């Protein structure tokens, strides 16, 4: 039995802003609103470099092995703010391609939402970025990240074409769990049923 979706309260207008933002970005990239969007290409478009731990200078072999070996299940990606509104993202290349897309979309969502990192976290360094959790910011990033990967127009297009969950997941390089989550949370199936009845 599927777990009920946890209801999260967002700031007024946030979901509408998120829907509009993902459509705007696709248009800027010359894509259809229902087109798949590669997180790596979006990072490139937004001039946000993506690093793997092996590219981080000064990281010891021991720590590198921990990040990409036994410890790889414990982290996904981290956004590090630089000066003048610039960022880099350190991501985990050991995850599946679909998970990497989701990880990067989540980090991009933090940047697009203009989430701020506390000075305390900045002073701790990379470990602070991996541990820092602001619940409101995380909820917003989770929502927008999922919208970036599977926007409402993509879900409507896919369901009208009677694509299976697996086909949608493959087309949008997403996990089946992400596809199920987005279909359920957006209510697009009800929208399609209503449109057919009217």
C-alpha positions as protocol buffer text, in pm:
chain_id: "A"
residue {
  index: 1
  type: UNK
  ca { x: 0 y: 0 z: 0 }
}
residue {
  index: 2
  type: UNK
  ca { x: 131 y: 343 z: -93 }
}
residue {
  index: 3
  type: UNK
  ca { x: 223 y: 579 z: 190 }
}
residue {
  index: 4
  type: UNK
  ca { x: 5 y: 893 z: 212 }
}
residue {
  index: 5
  type: UNK
  ca { x: 181 y: 1207 z: 93 }
}
residue {
  index: 6
  type: UNK
  ca { x: 285 y: 1435 z: 378 }
}
residue {
  index: 7
  type: UNK
  ca { x: 111 y: 1772 z: 355 }
}
residue {
  index: 8
  type: UNK
  ca { x: 360 y: 2057 z: 367 }
}
residue {
  index: 9
  type: UNK
  ca { x: 261 y: 2423 z: 391 }
}
residue {
  index: 10
  type: UNK
  ca { x: 449 y: 2652 z: 155 }
}
residue {
  index: 11
  type: UNK
  ca { x: 460 y: 3030 z: 140 }
}
residue {
  index: 12
  type: UNK
  ca { x: 162 y: 3176 z: -45 }
}
residue {
  index: 13
  type: UNK
  ca { x: 218 y: 3159 z: -421 }
}
residue {
  index: 14
  type: UNK
  ca { x: 530 y: 2938 z: -402 }
}
residue {
  index: 15
  type: UNK
  ca { x: 388 y: 2644 z: -600 }
}
residue {
  index: 16
  type: UNK
  ca { x: 261 y: 2874 z: -876 }
}
residue {
  index: 17
  type: UNK
  ca { x: 600 y: 3047 z: -887 }
}
residue {
  index: 18
  type: UNK
  ca { x: 772 y: 2707 z: -912 }
}
residue {
  index: 19
  type: UNK
  ca { x: 546 y: 2595 z: -1200 }
}
residue {
  index: 20
  type: UNK
  ca { x: 610 y: 2922 z: -1385 }
}
residue {
  index: 21
  type: UNK
  ca { x: 985 y: 2909 z: -1320 }
}
residue {
  index: 22
  type: UNK
  ca { x: 1037 y: 2562 z: -1470 }
}
residue {
  index: 23
  type: UNK
  ca { x: 840 y: 2660 z: -1782 }
}
residue {
  index: 24
  type: UNK
  ca { x: 1037 y: 2985 z: -1815 }
}
residue {
  index: 25
  type: UNK
  ca { x: 1372 y: 2799 z: -1791 }
}
residue {
  index: 26
  type: UNK
  ca { x: 1270 y: 2548 z: -2057 }
}
residue {
  index: 27
  type: UNK
  ca { x: 1165 y: 2830 z: -2290 }
}
residue {
  index: 28
  type: UNK
  ca { x: 1497 y: 3010 z: -2232 }
}
residue {
  index: 29
  type: UNK
  ca { x: 1673 y: 2686 z: -2328 }
}
residue {
  index: 30
  type: UNK
  ca { x: 1463 y: 2655 z: -2644 }
}
residue {
  index: 31
  type: UNK
  ca { x: 1274 y: 2350 z: -2515 }
}
residue {
  index: 32
  type: UNK
  ca { x: 906 y: 2262 z: -2517 }
}
residue {
  index: 33
  type: UNK
  ca { x: 742 y: 2297 z: -2176 }
}
residue {
  index: 34
  type: UNK
  ca { x: 698 y: 1918 z: -2169 }
}
residue {
  index: 35
  type: UNK
  ca { x: 1056 y: 1842 z: -2280 }
}
residue {
  index: 36
  type: UNK
  ca { x: 1303 y: 1652 z: -2061 }
}
residue {
  index: 37
  type: UNK
  ca { x: 1562 y: 1881 z: -1904 }
}
residue {
  index: 38
  type: UNK
  ca { x: 1911 y: 1757 z: -1818 }
}
residue {
  index: 39
  type: UNK
  ca { x: 2035 y: 1893 z: -1484 }
}
residue {
  index: 40
  type: UNK
  ca { x: 2393 y: 1904 z: -1613 }
}
residue {
  index: 41
  type: UNK
  ca { x: 2285 y: 2118 z: -1909 }
}
residue {
  index: 42
  type: UNK
  ca { x: 2082 y: 2345 z: -1682 }
}
residue {
  index: 43
  type: UNK
  ca { x: 2388 y: 2395 z: -1461 }
}
residue {
  index: 44
  type: UNK
  ca { x: 2590 y: 2482 z: -1770 }
}
residue {
  index: 45
  type: UNK
  ca { x: 2321 y: 2728 z: -1887 }
}
residue {
  index: 46
  type: UNK
  ca { x: 2318 y: 2894 z: -1544 }
}
residue {
  index: 47
  type: UNK
  ca { x: 2701 y: 2903 z: -1533 }
}
residue {
  index: 48
  type: UNK
  ca { x: 2718 y: 2684 z: -1224 }
}
residue {
  index: 49
  type: UNK
  ca { x: 3022 y: 2453 z: -1227 }
}
residue {
  index: 50
  type: UNK
  ca { x: 2971 y: 2096 z: -1107 }
}
residue {
  index: 51
  type: UNK
  ca { x: 3256 y: 1923 z: -927 }
}
residue {
  index: 52
  type: UNK
  ca { x: 3307 y: 1567 z: -810 }
}
residue {
  index: 53
  type: UNK
  ca { x: 3498 y: 1510 z: -485 }
}
residue {
  index: 54
  type: UNK
  ca { x: 3800 y: 1396 z: -687 }
}
residue {
  index: 55
  type: UNK
  ca { x: 3818 y: 1751 z: -832 }
}
residue {
  index: 56
  type: UNK
  ca { x: 3831 y: 1920 z: -490 }
}
residue {
  index: 57
  type: UNK
  ca { x: 4188 y: 2031 z: -420 }
}
residue {
  index: 58
  type: UNK
  ca { x: 4334 y: 1929 z: -87 }
}
residue {
  index: 59
  type: UNK
  ca { x: 4097 y: 1639 z: -28 }
}
residue {
  index: 60
  type: UNK
  ca { x: 4300 y: 1346 z: 104 }
}
residue {
  index: 61
  type: UNK
  ca { x: 4285 y: 999 z: -49 }
}
residue {
  index: 62
  type: UNK
  ca { x: 4133 y: 872 z: 277 }
}
residue {
  index: 63
  type: UNK
  ca { x: 3846 y: 1125 z: 268 }
}
residue {
  index: 64
  type: UNK
  ca { x: 3797 y: 1075 z: -104 }
}
residue {
  index: 65
  type: UNK
  ca { x: 3763 y: 700 z: -55 }
}
residue {
  index: 66
  type: UNK
  ca { x: 3514 y: 760 z: 226 }
}
residue {
  index: 67
  type: UNK
  ca { x: 3302 y: 1002 z: 20 }
}
residue {
  index: 68
  type: UNK
  ca { x: 3293 y: 777 z: -286 }
}
residue {
  index: 69
  type: UNK
  ca { x: 3309 y: 442 z: -107 }
}
residue {
  index: 70
  type: UNK
  ca { x: 3139 y: 341 z: 217 }
}
residue {
  index: 71
  type: UNK
  ca { x: 3010 y: 692 z: 283 }
}
residue {
  index: 72
  type: UNK
  ca { x: 2863 y: 750 z: -63 }
}
residue {
  index: 73
  type: UNK
  ca { x: 2514 y: 647 z: 51 }
}
residue {
  index: 74
  type: UNK
  ca { x: 2511 y: 927 z: 309 }
}
residue {
  index: 75
  type: UNK
  ca { x: 2534 y: 1229 z: 79 }
}
residue {
  index: 76
  type: UNK
  ca { x: 2401 y: 1344 z: -257 }
}
residue {
  index: 77
  type: UNK
  ca { x: 2528 y: 1692 z: -339 }
}
residue {
  index: 78
  type: UNK
  ca { x: 2613 y: 2024 z: -178 }
}
residue {
  index: 79
  type: UNK
  ca { x: 2583 y: 2381 z: -306 }
}
residue {
  index: 80
  type: UNK
  ca { x: 2869 y: 2608 z: -204 }
}
residue {
  index: 81
  type: UNK
  ca { x: 2813 y: 2984 z: -240 }
}
residue {
  index: 82
  type: UNK
  ca { x: 3102 y: 3191 z: -369 }
}
residue {
  index: 83
  type: UNK
  ca { x: 3134 y: 3569 z: -394 }
}
residue {
  index: 84
  type: UNK
  ca { x: 2909 y: 3790 z: -608 }
}
residue {
  index: 85
  type: UNK
  ca { x: 2615 y: 3551 z: -623 }
}
residue {
  index: 86
  type: UNK
  ca { x: 2811 y: 3266 z: -781 }
}
residue {
  index: 87
  type: UNK
  ca { x: 2796 y: 2900 z: -678 }
}
residue {
  index: 88
  type: UNK
  ca { x: 2955 y: 2562 z: -734 }
}
residue {
  index: 89
  type: UNK
  ca { x: 2791 y: 2226 z: -675 }
}
residue {
  index: 90
  type: UNK
  ca { x: 2982 y: 1923 z: -549 }
}
residue {
  index: 91
  type: UNK
  ca { x: 2790 y: 1610 z: -643 }
}
residue {
  index: 92
  type: UNK
  ca { x: 2809 y: 1236 z: -585 }
}
residue {
  index: 93
  type: UNK
  ca { x: 2895 y: 1055 z: -912 }
}
residue {
  index: 94
  type: UNK
  ca { x: 2840 y: 710 z: -760 }
}
residue {
  index: 95
  type: UNK
  ca { x: 2461 y: 748 z: -760 }
}
residue {
  index: 96
  type: UNK
  ca { x: 2246 y: 625 z: -1048 }
}
residue {
  index: 97
  type: UNK
  ca { x: 2196 y: 865 z: -1342 }
}
residue {
  index: 98
  type: UNK
  ca { x: 1834 y: 930 z: -1235 }
}
residue {
  index: 99
  type: UNK
  ca { x: 1942 y: 1001 z: -876 }
}
residue {
  index: 100
  type: UNK
  ca { x: 2217 y: 1235 z: -997 }
}
residue {
  index: 101
  type: UNK
  ca { x: 1957 y: 1431 z: -1194 }
}
residue {
  index: 102
  type: UNK
  ca { x: 1737 y: 1455 z: -886 }
}
residue {
  index: 103
  type: UNK
  ca { x: 2032 y: 1554 z: -664 }
}
residue {
  index: 104
  type: UNK
  ca { x: 2140 y: 1832 z: -897 }
}
residue {
  index: 105
  type: UNK
  ca { x: 1786 y: 1961 z: -952 }
}
residue {
  index: 106
  type: UNK
  ca { x: 1748 y: 1982 z: -574 }
}
residue {
  index: 107
  type: UNK
  ca { x: 2067 y: 2187 z: -542 }
}
residue {
  index: 108
  type: UNK
  ca { x: 1969 y: 2408 z: -836 }
}
residue {
  index: 109
  type: UNK
  ca { x: 1636 y: 2465 z: -663 }
}
residue {
  index: 110
  type: UNK
  ca { x: 1818 y: 2603 z: -357 }
}
residue {
  index: 111
  type: UNK
  ca { x: 2000 y: 2847 z: -586 }
}
residue {
  index: 112
  type: UNK
  ca { x: 1689 y: 2948 z: -782 }
}
residue {
  index: 113
  type: UNK
  ca { x: 1500 y: 3002 z: -456 }
}
residue {
  index: 114
  type: UNK
  ca { x: 1790 y: 3222 z: -339 }
}
residue {
  index: 115
  type: UNK
  ca { x: 1823 y: 3027 z: -16 }
}
residue {
  index: 116
  type: UNK
  ca { x: 2086 y: 3166 z: 218 }
}
residue {
  index: 117
  type: UNK
  ca { x: 2344 y: 2967 z: 411 }
}
residue {
  index: 118
  type: UNK
  ca { x: 2415 y: 3071 z: 769 }
}
residue {
  index: 119
  type: UNK
  ca { x: 2756 y: 3216 z: 854 }
}
residue {
  index: 120
  type: UNK
  ca { x: 2805 y: 2933 z: 1105 }
}
residue {
  index: 121
  type: UNK
  ca { x: 2766 y: 2677 z: 826 }
}
residue {
  index: 122
  type: UNK
  ca { x: 3005 y: 2868 z: 599 }
}
residue {
  index: 123
  type: UNK
  ca { x: 3268 y: 2868 z: 875 }
}
residue {
  index: 124
  type: UNK
  ca { x: 3246 y: 2491 z: 926 }
}
residue {
  index: 125
  type: UNK
  ca { x: 3334 y: 2427 z: 561 }
}
residue {
  index: 126
  type: UNK
  ca { x: 3219 y: 2144 z: 335 }
}
residue {
  index: 127
  type: UNK
  ca { x: 3104 y: 1922 z: 621 }
}
residue {
  index: 128
  type: UNK
  ca { x: 2867 y: 2199 z: 729 }
}
residue {
  index: 129
  type: UNK
  ca { x: 2710 y: 2217 z: 385 }
}
residue {
  index: 130
  type: UNK
  ca { x: 2652 y: 1843 z: 392 }
}
residue {
  index: 131
  type: UNK
  ca { x: 2486 y: 1861 z: 734 }
}
residue {
  index: 132
  type: UNK
  ca { x: 2302 y: 2194 z: 722 }
}
residue {
  index: 133
  type: UNK
  ca { x: 1926 y: 2144 z: 711 }
}
residue {
  index: 134
  type: UNK
  ca { x: 1674 y: 2426 z: 721 }
}
residue {
  index: 135
  type: UNK
  ca { x: 1337 y: 2249 z: 699 }
}
residue {
  index: 136
  type: UNK
  ca { x: 1154 y: 2525 z: 510 }
}
residue {
  index: 137
  type: UNK
  ca { x: 1437 y: 2562 z: 260 }
}
residue {
  index: 138
  type: UNK
  ca { x: 1465 y: 2184 z: 215 }
}
residue {
  index: 139
  type: UNK
  ca { x: 1091 y: 2155 z: 150 }
}
residue {
  index: 140
  type: UNK
  ca { x: 1105 y: 2431 z: -110 }
}
residue {
  index: 141
  type: UNK
  ca { x: 1410 y: 2277 z: -279 }
}
residue {
  index: 142
  type: UNK
  ca { x: 1247 y: 1935 z: -282 }
}
residue {
  index: 143
  type: UNK
  ca { x: 934 y: 2077 z: -444 }
}
residue {
  index: 144
  type: UNK
  ca { x: 1107 y: 2294 z: -703 }
}
residue {
  index: 145
  type: UNK
  ca { x: 1369 y: 2027 z: -779 }
}
residue {
  index: 146
  type: UNK
  ca { x: 1096 y: 1775 z: -853 }
}
residue {
  index: 147
  type: UNK
  ca { x: 914 y: 2035 z: -1068 }
}
residue {
  index: 148
  type: UNK
  ca { x: 1232 y: 2096 z: -1267 }
}
residue {
  index: 149
  type: UNK
  ca { x: 1268 y: 1726 z: -1338 }
}
residue {
  index: 150
  type: UNK
  ca { x: 900 y: 1647 z: -1397 }
}
residue {
  index: 151
  type: UNK
  ca { x: 695 y: 1963 z: -1454 }
}
residue {
  index: 152
  type: UNK
  ca { x: 316 y: 1950 z: -1471 }
}
residue {
  index: 153
  type: UNK
  ca { x: 308 y: 1990 z: -1854 }
}
residue {
  index: 154
  type: UNK
  ca { x: 540 y: 1689 z: -1888 }
}
residue {
  index: 155
  type: UNK
  ca { x: 316 y: 1478 z: -1666 }
}
residue {
  index: 156
  type: UNK
  ca { x: 1 y: 1583 z: -1854 }
}
residue {
  index: 157
  type: UNK
  ca { x: 168 y: 1513 z: -2190 }
}
residue {
  index: 158
  type: UNK
  ca { x: 291 y: 1171 z: -2075 }
}
residue {
  index: 159
  type: UNK
  ca { x: -38 y: 1059 z: -1924 }
}
residue {
  index: 160
  type: UNK
  ca { x: -238 y: 1176 z: -2226 }
}
residue {
  index: 161
  type: UNK
  ca { x: -3 y: 966 z: -2439 }
}
residue {
  index: 162
  type: UNK
  ca { x: -80 y: 675 z: -2201 }
}
residue {
  index: 163
  type: UNK
  ca { x: 287 y: 626 z: -2122 }
}
residue {
  index: 164
  type: UNK
  ca { x: 370 y: 376 z: -1845 }
}
residue {
  index: 165
  type: UNK
  ca { x: 551 y: 484 z: -1530 }
}
residue {
  index: 166
  type: UNK
  ca { x: 865 y: 316 z: -1664 }
}
residue {
  index: 167
  type: UNK
  ca { x: 839 y: 502 z: -1996 }
}
residue {
  index: 168
  type: UNK
  ca { x: 795 y: 836 z: -1817 }
}
residue {
  index: 169
  type: UNK
  ca { x: 1090 y: 758 z: -1588 }
}
residue {
  index: 170
  type: UNK
  ca { x: 1312 y: 670 z: -1886 }
}
residue {
  index: 171
  type: UNK
  ca { x: 1208 y: 975 z: -2090 }
}
residue {
  index: 172
  type: UNK
  ca { x: 1272 y: 1220 z: -1806 }
}
residue {
  index: 173
  type: UNK
  ca { x: 1568 y: 1033 z: -1650 }
}
residue {
  index: 174
  type: UNK
  ca { x: 1381 y: 1008 z: -1322 }
}
residue {
  index: 175
  type: UNK
  ca { x: 1320 y: 726 z: -1076 }
}
residue {
  index: 176
  type: UNK
  ca { x: 983 y: 550 z: -1083 }
}
residue {
  index: 177
  type: UNK
  ca { x: 932 y: 668 z: -725 }
}
residue {
  index: 178
  type: UNK
  ca { x: 978 y: 1029 z: -841 }
}
residue {
  index: 179
  type: UNK
  ca { x: 726 y: 977 z: -1124 }
}
residue {
  index: 180
  type: UNK
  ca { x: 469 y: 830 z: -881 }
}
residue {
  index: 181
  type: UNK
  ca { x: 530 y: 1111 z: -633 }
}
residue {
  index: 182
  type: UNK
  ca { x: 482 y: 1384 z: -893 }
}
residue {
  index: 183
  type: UNK
  ca { x: 169 y: 1225 z: -1043 }
}
residue {
  index: 184
  type: UNK
  ca { x: 16 y: 1191 z: -696 }
}
residue {
  index: 185
  type: UNK
  ca { x: 117 y: 1529 z: -554 }
}
residue {
  index: 186
  type: UNK
  ca { x: 8 y: 1731 z: -860 }
}
residue {
  index: 187
  type: UNK
  ca { x: -330 y: 1562 z: -909 }
}
residue {
  index: 188
  type: UNK
  ca { x: -278 y: 1552 z: -1287 }
}
residue {
  index: 189
  type: UNK
  ca { x: -474 y: 1226 z: -1325 }
}
residue {
  index: 190
  type: UNK
  ca { x: -783 y: 1394 z: -1177 }
}
residue {
  index: 191
  type: UNK
  ca { x: -728 y: 1689 z: -1410 }
}
residue {
  index: 192
  type: UNK
  ca { x: -720 y: 1458 z: -1715 }
}
residue {
  index: 193
  type: UNK
  ca { x: -1029 y: 1264 z: -1598 }
}
residue {
  index: 194
  type: UNK
  ca { x: -1217 y: 1591 z: -1543 }
}
residue {
  index: 195
  type: UNK
  ca { x: -1119 y: 1716 z: -1890 }
}
residue {
  index: 196
  type: UNK
  ca { x: -1246 y: 1393 z: -2048 }
}
residue {
  index: 197
  type: UNK
  ca { x: -1579 y: 1415 z: -1867 }
}
residue {
  index: 198
  type: UNK
  ca { x: -1649 y: 1778 z: -1958 }
}
